[in-house]
Amino acid sequence: MRNKGISALVCAGLTAGAAVLATAGTAAAQDGAAQAQTRAGSGRADTSARATAEDVRERLEKIPGMTVVSVTDKEGYPFYTLTYRQPVDHERPHKASFTQRLTLWHKSTDRPTVLYTTGYGIASGTTAVTRLLDANQVSLEHRYFLQSRPQGAAGDDWTKMTVQQEAADEHRVTQALRGIERGKWIGTGASKGGMTATYHERFYPEDLDAVVAFVAPNDKNNRDDSGYERFFETVGTKECRAALNAVQREMLVRRAALLPKFEADAKANGQTFEETLGTTDRAYEFAVLDQVWNFWQSGSIDNCATVPDAKKATDDELYSWSKGHGLSVYYDEDLGVNSSGPYYRQAATQLGWADLKFKHLKGVRHYPDIYQPNSVLPAAMRGTYDNATIADVDRWVKTRGQRMMFIYGENDPWSAEKFTPSHRDSYRYEVPGANHGASIAKLPEPQQSRVIATIKRWADVK
């Protein structure tokens, strides 16, 4: 039950400390004014499509609820760090609000714009789609993550941490900025970011001209995880699968000898478990359960040669290899409101998780029900699962989605349960041998050329 995102993707580029700035007016008033700004901006004649940094800043500052925090240079183009006032509850926009953090890398008002969602905090990198199209890029921080968490009591109201509320956030941002960036808009993201872009498209299909989602899981029925089970029964070679399963089992067989090593590491790193998993023994078992998943998520079949012989390896050899190959530690400080906890809240209530059976671990597990997201959440953040929204998104993508592309990795466990696109100018590709870092660049020909041509056609780029 892993975090749906590569750690570099989650953590890269989190800009430090932009103050949350209050903005006059209610969110409802902002909506009307922003739409008026969009209409006015669309009719405005630029002396040059490549407006100056000050021209764009002036337009941004005229958007109700938008604050320009800073302007820097990125590769010769202005890079704006912004905050935008959003309703905590879009169904009650006159009540509590919060400031959502975003960035805009502006090149030209007539270039395409890529809306980049990580599903977590802001990432400072430039997406492959942005590079391909020489596009502007808007990067948006997901609500309840990092600096985009509401203040006060609203920040502890996890019922507003939903797929629908975030899609509404993205809708308002898109509407607000379309008056400046008037070219085609393409949504993109990887892993949870790809899911987020897909959810935006489902609930506001008029906002984006296309979506390109990478390694986006689709757990449409959390009671049926046969797709994940089949993955672990077929990935790699029979010999590699057997060796990994043997190491995972041996880690639990030798619990008495290896748990003290785990406890010593946790103490040295200042890691505690009382608020989430409860004890080091539970945390150890949870980490071991995740080990094979992580091996394939971040590694490759080439790593199979490093797997030790579980029966012959010493305690130190077994533990040392595991630490370097997928033994992730889930601890309190990394699981609360200020880190990855909001993701696990979403997984527990809407997104779902891989509820694996671990048949090869029969008889050596102490906690048969531990492998689920509520286990790694503080009590106040736990929730009840309801798959209605994700099942609805799955049906919509399959039957009504248009101009949607999904790119998956053959050896990525998160790619085991995929979105199925419709026949409405929508496509799905799988990168042979790729893990959770599957990309356009790793696609073989002629698929790579087809993908590039399709994205350029959608963006109206020659």
C-alpha positions as CSV (number, residue, x, y, z in Angstrom):
1,M,0.0,0.0,0.0
2,R,2.4,2.6,-1.3
3,N,2.2,6.3,-1.8
4,K,1.0,6.8,-5.4
5,G,4.0,8.8,-6.5
6,I,7.7,8.6,-6.8
7,S,9.4,10.4,-3.9
8,A,11.2,12.8,-6.1
9,L,7.9,13.8,-7.7
10,V,6.3,14.4,-4.4
11,C,9.2,16.4,-2.9
12,A,10.9,18.1,-5.8
13,G,10.6,21.8,-6.0
14,L,8.6,22.6,-2.9
15,T,9.3,26.3,-2.7
16,A,9.8,27.6,0.8
17,G,7.6,29.8,2.9
18,A,5.4,31.9,0.6
19,A,3.1,33.7,3.1
20,V,-0.6,33.1,2.8
21,L,-2.1,36.4,1.9
22,A,-5.7,37.4,2.5
23,T,-7.7,38.7,-0.4
24,A,-10.8,40.8,-0.2
25,G,-14.1,39.5,-1.5
26,T,-15.8,36.2,-1.3
27,A,-15.0,33.2,-3.5
28,A,-18.4,33.5,-5.1
29,A,-17.7,37.1,-6.2
30,Q,-14.3,36.0,-7.5
31,D,-15.9,33.5,-9.8
32,G,-18.0,36.1,-11.6
33,A,-15.2,38.6,-11.7
34,A,-12.7,36.0,-13.0
35,Q,-15.1,35.0,-15.8
36,A,-15.5,38.6,-16.7
37,Q,-11.7,39.0,-16.7
38,T,-11.5,35.9,-19.0
39,R,-13.9,37.5,-21.5
40,A,-12.2,40.8,-21.4
41,G,-8.7,39.2,-21.7
42,S,-9.8,37.1,-24.7
43,G,-10.7,40.2,-26.6
44,R,-7.7,42.2,-25.7
45,A,-5.2,42.8,-28.6
46,D,-1.6,42.4,-27.6
47,T,1.1,44.4,-29.3
48,S,3.0,41.1,-29.1
49,A,1.8,37.6,-28.2
50,R,4.9,37.4,-26.0
51,A,3.8,39.9,-23.4
52,T,6.3,41.3,-21.0
53,A,6.6,40.1,-17.5
54,E,5.0,43.3,-16.2
55,D,2.1,43.0,-18.7
56,V,1.3,39.5,-17.5
57,R,1.8,40.5,-13.8
58,E,-0.7,43.3,-14.3
59,R,-3.3,40.9,-15.7
60,L,-2.6,38.4,-12.9
61,E,-3.1,41.0,-10.3
62,K,-6.5,42.0,-11.8
63,I,-7.8,38.5,-11.2
64,P,-9.9,38.6,-8.0
65,G,-8.4,36.4,-5.4
66,M,-5.0,36.0,-7.2
67,T,-1.8,37.3,-5.5
68,V,1.6,37.5,-7.2
69,V,4.0,36.4,-4.5
70,S,7.2,36.6,-6.6
71,V,8.5,36.8,-10.1
72,T,11.8,35.2,-11.1
73,D,13.4,34.1,-14.4
74,K,13.4,30.6,-15.7
75,E,15.3,30.0,-19.0
76,G,14.6,33.5,-20.1
77,Y,10.9,33.6,-19.3
78,P,9.0,35.0,-16.3
79,F,8.2,32.4,-13.6
80,Y,5.4,33.6,-11.3
81,T,4.7,32.1,-7.8
82,L,1.1,32.8,-7.0
83,T,-1.7,32.1,-4.5
84,Y,-5.3,31.9,-5.4
85,R,-8.2,32.2,-2.9
86,Q,-10.5,29.1,-3.1
87,P,-13.6,28.0,-1.2
88,V,-13.0,25.2,1.2
89,D,-16.4,23.8,0.1
90,H,-17.3,24.7,-3.5
91,E,-20.9,23.9,-2.7
92,R,-20.9,26.7,-0.1
93,P,-18.5,29.2,-1.6
94,H,-19.5,32.1,0.7
95,K,-18.2,30.3,3.7
96,A,-14.6,29.4,4.6
97,S,-11.8,29.9,2.1
98,F,-8.1,29.1,1.7
99,T,-5.2,30.1,-0.5
100,Q,-4.0,27.5,-3.0
101,R,-0.4,27.7,-4.2
102,L,0.4,27.6,-7.9
103,T,3.1,28.7,-10.3
104,L,2.9,30.0,-13.9
105,W,5.8,29.8,-16.3
106,H,4.8,32.1,-19.1
107,K,6.2,32.1,-22.6
108,S,3.6,33.5,-24.9
109,T,-0.2,34.2,-24.7
110,D,-0.7,32.2,-27.9
111,R,1.3,29.2,-26.9
112,P,-0.4,26.1,-25.5
113,T,-0.6,25.9,-21.7
114,V,0.1,22.7,-19.8
115,L,-1.7,22.3,-16.4
116,Y,0.6,20.2,-14.4
117,T,-0.8,18.4,-11.3
118,T,1.3,16.3,-9.1
119,G,-1.6,15.4,-6.7
120,Y,0.7,16.6,-3.9
121,G,2.7,19.8,-3.5
122,I,4.1,21.9,-6.3
123,A,6.9,20.5,-8.4
124,S,9.4,22.9,-9.9
125,G,10.3,20.7,-12.9
126,T,9.1,21.1,-16.5
127,T,7.0,18.3,-17.8
128,A,7.8,16.3,-20.9
129,V,4.6,17.6,-22.5
130,T,5.6,21.2,-21.8
131,R,8.9,20.7,-23.4
132,L,7.4,18.9,-26.4
133,L,4.9,21.8,-27.1
134,D,7.2,24.6,-26.0
135,A,4.3,25.6,-23.8
136,N,3.4,27.7,-20.9
137,Q,3.1,25.7,-17.7
138,V,0.8,26.1,-14.7
139,S,1.7,23.9,-11.7
140,L,-0.9,23.5,-9.0
141,E,-0.6,22.3,-5.4
142,H,-3.3,19.9,-4.3
143,R,-5.6,21.2,-1.6
144,Y,-4.7,20.1,2.0
145,F,-1.1,19.6,1.0
146,L,1.7,21.7,2.4
147,Q,0.9,25.5,2.1
148,S,-2.5,24.8,0.4
149,R,-4.1,23.4,3.6
150,P,-6.9,25.6,5.0
151,Q,-6.2,27.4,8.2
152,G,-7.9,26.8,11.5
153,A,-10.8,24.3,12.0
154,A,-11.3,24.0,8.2
155,G,-7.8,22.5,7.9
156,D,-8.9,19.6,10.1
157,D,-12.2,19.0,8.2
158,W,-11.0,16.1,6.0
159,T,-14.5,15.7,4.5
160,K,-13.5,18.5,2.1
161,M,-10.5,16.6,0.9
162,T,-12.2,15.0,-2.1
163,V,-11.8,14.3,-5.8
164,Q,-14.7,16.6,-6.6
165,Q,-13.5,19.6,-4.5
166,E,-10.0,19.4,-6.0
167,A,-11.5,19.2,-9.5
168,A,-13.4,22.4,-8.7
169,D,-10.2,24.1,-7.5
170,E,-8.6,23.3,-10.9
171,H,-11.7,24.4,-12.8
172,R,-11.6,27.9,-11.1
173,V,-7.8,28.2,-11.8
174,T,-8.3,27.3,-15.4
175,Q,-11.1,29.7,-15.8
176,A,-9.1,32.5,-14.1
177,L,-6.0,32.1,-16.3
178,R,-7.6,31.4,-19.7
179,G,-8.0,35.2,-20.1
180,I,-4.2,35.4,-20.2
181,E,-3.1,32.1,-21.7
182,R,-5.4,31.7,-24.8
183,G,-3.9,28.8,-26.6
184,K,-4.9,25.1,-26.1
185,W,-4.8,23.7,-22.6
186,I,-3.4,20.3,-21.9
187,G,-3.7,18.6,-18.5
188,T,-0.9,16.3,-17.4
189,G,0.6,14.6,-14.4
190,A,2.2,11.3,-13.3
191,S,0.8,8.8,-10.8
192,K,-1.5,10.6,-8.4
193,G,-1.0,13.7,-10.6
194,G,-2.3,11.7,-13.6
195,M,-5.3,10.7,-11.6
196,T,-5.9,14.3,-10.6
197,A,-5.8,15.5,-14.2
198,T,-8.2,12.7,-15.2
199,Y,-10.7,13.6,-12.4
200,H,-10.5,17.3,-13.5
201,E,-11.4,16.2,-17.1
202,R,-14.3,14.1,-15.9
203,F,-16.0,16.8,-13.8
204,Y,-15.2,19.8,-16.1
205,P,-14.7,18.4,-19.6
206,E,-14.9,21.8,-21.2
207,D,-11.8,23.1,-19.3
208,L,-9.1,21.2,-21.1
209,D,-8.5,20.4,-24.7
210,A,-6.8,17.1,-23.9
211,V,-5.2,15.1,-21.0
212,V,-2.0,13.1,-21.0
213,A,-1.7,11.0,-17.9
214,F,1.3,8.9,-16.9
215,V,1.1,5.7,-14.7
216,A,-2.3,6.8,-13.3
217,P,-3.8,4.0,-11.2
218,N,-7.5,3.3,-11.5
219,D,-8.8,1.2,-8.5
220,K,-12.4,1.3,-9.7
221,N,-13.4,-1.6,-7.4
222,N,-11.5,-1.9,-4.2
223,R,-13.1,-5.3,-3.5
224,D,-11.5,-6.8,-6.6
225,D,-7.7,-6.5,-6.6
226,S,-7.2,-9.4,-8.9
227,G,-5.3,-7.1,-11.3
228,Y,-2.7,-6.5,-8.7
229,E,-2.5,-10.2,-7.8
230,R,-2.0,-11.2,-11.5
231,F,0.7,-8.6,-11.8
232,F,2.8,-10.1,-8.9
233,E,2.2,-13.6,-10.4
234,T,3.6,-12.7,-13.8
235,V,6.0,-9.7,-13.5
236,G,9.7,-10.4,-14.3
237,T,10.8,-14.1,-14.3
238,K,9.6,-17.0,-12.2
239,E,13.0,-17.2,-10.5
240,C,13.0,-13.5,-9.6
241,R,9.5,-13.7,-8.2
242,A,10.3,-16.7,-6.1
243,A,13.5,-15.1,-4.7
244,L,11.7,-11.9,-3.8
245,N,8.9,-13.8,-2.1
246,A,11.4,-15.8,-0.2
247,V,13.3,-12.7,1.1
248,Q,10.0,-11.1,2.1
249,R,8.9,-14.2,4.0
250,E,12.3,-14.6,5.7
251,M,12.2,-11.0,6.9
252,L,9.1,-12.0,8.9
253,V,10.5,-15.5,9.9
254,R,13.5,-13.8,11.4
255,R,11.5,-11.0,13.0
256,A,13.0,-11.5,16.5
257,A,16.5,-11.0,15.1
258,L,15.8,-8.2,12.6
259,L,13.3,-6.1,14.6
260,P,16.0,-4.7,16.9
261,K,17.9,-3.5,13.8
262,F,14.7,-1.8,12.6
263,E,14.2,-0.3,16.0
264,A,17.8,1.0,16.2
265,D,17.5,2.6,12.8
266,A,14.2,4.3,13.8
267,K,15.7,5.7,17.0
268,A,18.8,7.0,15.1
269,N,16.6,8.7,12.6
270,G,14.1,10.1,15.2
271,Q,11.2,8.1,13.8
272,T,8.2,7.3,16.0
273,F,5.1,5.2,15.3
274,E,2.7,5.9,18.3
275,E,0.3,8.2,16.4
276,T,-0.1,6.0,13.3
277,L,1.0,2.4,13.2
278,G,1.2,2.2,17.0
279,T,4.3,0.1,17.6
280,T,7.6,-0.7,16.0
281,D,6.5,-4.3,15.5
282,R,3.5,-3.2,13.4
283,A,5.7,-0.7,11.6
284,Y,8.2,-3.4,10.8
285,E,5.6,-5.7,9.4
286,F,4.0,-3.0,7.3
287,A,7.4,-2.1,5.8
288,V,8.1,-5.7,4.9
289,L,4.7,-6.1,3.3
290,D,5.5,-3.2,1.0
291,Q,9.0,-4.5,0.0
292,V,8.3,-6.4,-3.2
293,W,5.9,-3.7,-4.4
294,N,8.6,-1.1,-4.0
295,F,11.2,-3.3,-5.7
296,W,9.2,-3.2,-8.9
297,Q,7.9,0.3,-8.6
298,S,11.3,1.9,-8.6
299,G,13.6,-0.9,-9.9
300,S,13.8,-3.2,-12.9
301,I,14.3,-6.8,-13.8
302,D,18.1,-6.0,-13.9
303,N,18.0,-5.8,-10.1
304,C,16.9,-9.4,-9.8
305,A,20.5,-10.5,-9.9
306,T,21.1,-8.7,-6.6
307,V,18.4,-10.6,-4.6
308,P,20.1,-12.7,-1.9
309,D,19.4,-16.3,-1.2
310,A,17.0,-15.9,1.7
311,K,18.0,-19.1,3.5
312,K,21.7,-18.6,3.2
313,A,21.9,-14.8,3.8
314,T,23.0,-13.7,7.3
315,D,20.8,-11.4,9.3
316,D,22.9,-8.4,8.4
317,E,23.0,-9.3,4.7
318,L,19.2,-9.8,4.6
319,Y,18.4,-6.6,6.4
320,S,21.0,-4.5,4.5
321,W,19.8,-5.7,1.1
322,S,16.2,-5.0,2.1
323,K,16.9,-1.5,3.3
324,G,18.3,-0.7,-0.2
325,H,15.6,-2.5,-2.1
326,G,12.2,-1.5,-1.0
327,L,12.0,-1.6,2.8
328,S,10.2,1.7,3.3
329,V,9.6,3.0,6.8
330,Y,6.2,4.6,7.6
331,Y,6.5,6.9,10.6
332,D,4.5,9.5,12.4
333,E,6.4,12.6,11.2
334,D,5.9,11.6,7.6
335,L,2.2,10.6,7.8
336,G,0.5,13.6,9.5
337,V,-1.2,16.6,8.1
338,N,1.9,18.3,6.8
339,S,3.3,15.4,4.7
340,S,1.8,12.4,2.9
341,G,-1.1,11.9,5.3
342,P,-3.6,13.8,3.0
343,Y,-2.9,11.2,0.3
344,Y,-3.6,8.3,2.6
345,R,-6.8,10.0,3.7
346,Q,-7.9,10.1,0.1
347,A,-6.9,6.5,-0.4
348,A,-8.9,5.4,2.6
349,T,-12.0,7.2,1.5
350,Q,-12.1,7.4,-2.3
351,L,-9.0,6.4,-4.2
352,G,-8.7,2.8,-2.9
353,W,-5.6,0.7,-2.4
354,A,-4.1,-2.6,-3.3
355,D,-5.5,-5.1,-0.8
356,L,-3.0,-7.9,-1.5
357,K,-3.5,-11.4,-0.1
358,F,0.2,-12.3,0.5
359,K,-0.5,-16.0,0.4
360,H,3.2,-16.8,0.6
361,L,3.3,-15.1,4.0
362,K,0.8,-17.3,5.6
363,G,1.7,-18.2,9.2
364,V,4.3,-15.4,9.7
365,R,2.1,-12.3,9.8
366,H,1.0,-10.9,13.1
367,Y,-1.5,-8.3,11.8
368,P,-3.6,-9.7,9.0
369,D,-5.6,-6.5,8.5
370,I,-2.8,-4.0,8.7
371,Y,-2.2,-3.4,5.0
372,Q,-4.6,-0.6,4.3
373,P,-4.3,3.3,4.5
374,N,-6.1,3.9,7.8
375,S,-3.3,2.0,9.4
376,V,-0.8,4.8,8.6
377,L,-3.1,7.7,9.5
378,P,-3.6,9.5,12.8
379,A,-7.0,8.7,14.3
380,A,-8.4,12.1,13.4
381,M,-7.7,11.6,9.7
382,R,-9.1,8.1,9.2
383,G,-12.2,7.6,7.1
384,T,-14.6,5.2,5.5
385,Y,-14.2,4.0,2.0
386,D,-16.8,4.7,-0.8
387,N,-15.9,3.8,-4.3
388,A,-18.9,5.5,-6.0
389,T,-16.8,8.5,-7.3
390,I,-14.0,6.4,-8.8
391,A,-16.4,3.9,-10.3
392,D,-18.2,6.9,-11.9
393,V,-14.9,8.3,-13.3
394,D,-14.0,4.9,-14.7
395,R,-17.3,4.6,-16.6
396,W,-17.1,8.1,-17.9
397,V,-13.5,7.8,-19.2
398,K,-14.4,4.5,-20.8
399,T,-17.5,5.7,-22.6
400,R,-17.5,9.5,-22.8
401,G,-13.9,10.8,-22.4
402,Q,-12.4,12.5,-25.4
403,R,-8.7,13.3,-26.3
404,M,-7.3,11.4,-23.4
405,M,-4.0,9.5,-23.4
406,F,-2.7,7.1,-20.7
407,I,0.9,5.9,-20.6
408,Y,1.8,3.0,-18.3
409,G,4.8,0.9,-17.4
410,E,4.8,-2.9,-18.0
411,N,6.6,-3.7,-14.8
412,D,5.0,-1.0,-12.6
413,P,2.6,-2.4,-10.0
414,W,0.6,0.9,-10.0
415,S,-0.1,0.2,-13.7
416,A,-1.7,-3.1,-13.0
417,E,-5.2,-1.5,-12.7
418,K,-5.4,1.0,-15.6
419,F,-7.9,3.4,-17.1
420,T,-9.5,2.1,-20.3
421,P,-10.0,5.0,-22.7
422,S,-13.0,5.4,-25.0
423,H,-12.8,5.3,-28.8
424,R,-13.2,9.1,-29.0
425,D,-9.7,10.1,-30.1
426,S,-8.3,8.5,-26.9
427,Y,-5.4,6.1,-26.4
428,R,-3.5,3.9,-24.0
429,Y,0.2,2.8,-24.3
430,E,2.4,0.6,-22.3
431,V,6.2,1.1,-22.1
432,P,7.9,-2.3,-22.2
433,G,9.9,-3.1,-19.1
434,A,9.3,0.3,-17.5
435,N,8.5,0.9,-13.9
436,H,6.7,3.8,-12.3
437,G,8.9,6.2,-14.2
438,A,7.3,5.3,-17.6
439,S,7.6,8.1,-20.1
440,I,7.2,9.1,-23.7
441,A,10.9,8.9,-24.3
442,K,11.0,5.3,-23.2
443,L,8.3,4.2,-25.7
444,P,9.6,2.2,-28.7
445,E,8.8,3.2,-32.3
446,P,6.4,3.6,-33.9
447,Q,4.4,4.3,-30.7
448,Q,6.6,7.1,-29.6
449,S,6.1,9.0,-32.9
450,R,2.4,8.4,-32.7
451,V,2.2,9.8,-29.2
452,I,4.1,12.9,-30.1
453,A,2.1,13.5,-33.2
454,T,-1.2,13.1,-31.3
455,I,-0.3,15.5,-28.5
456,K,0.9,18.1,-31.0
457,R,-2.3,17.7,-33.0
458,W,-4.4,18.2,-29.8
459,A,-2.4,21.3,-28.9
460,D,-2.5,22.7,-32.5
461,V,1.3,22.7,-32.7
462,K,3.1,21.9,-36.0
